[in-house]
Amino acid sequence: MGLDLQVACPEDKRADLLRAASFLDEKMRDIKKNGRIIENERCAIVAALNISYELLEERQKQAQAASAKDKIHNLESVIESALSQFKLSA
């Protein structure tokens, strides 16, 4: 978006910060291209909200996947226990 900012950042994180800045720039350009918002400040806020929403959705999906994995693991334990009891009684 043509903005130059100086941000304190450890040297080993510089590439990550530049990728993040590029990602934000792309999101802001998309918002402006769609003609919804013209001012940079408002555009940055909307882009930040969109990115935050996407992040929260992804975290929720990961939490659901972890919960499903835990349930599967518990079911496996129940099945293994039932099979071992069945073998002992047979």
Secondary structure, DSSP 8 states (H G I E B T S, - for coil): ----------GGGHHHHHHHHHHHHHHHHHHHHTTS--SHHHHHHHHHHHHHHHHHHHHHHHHHHHHHHHHHHHHHHHHHHHHHHHHHH-
